[in-house]
Amino acid sequence: MKEIKAFIKPNRVENVVAALQEAGHESVTLSKGEGTGAYKQKDASPSLDFHFTDSPVVKLEAGMSMQRIR
């Protein structure tokens, strides 16, 4: 069994899930998230005090048997 994880754009979720279903992978887990991109300064870190996000993402997780992996 292999676990596949991918971060995809929200507008591509339907196409990715449909392609996985066509390939025979019925179960996937989707989690909504937000990314902040790369930090330019060495001492920079995320802060929960300020709401700043610039790229919504969806985390897709699927378990696949070894026979289905090409």
ABEGO torsion letter per residue (X at the ends): XBBBBBBBBAAAAAAAAAAAAAAGBABBBBBBBBBAEBBABAABBBBAABBBBABBBBBBBBBBBAAABX
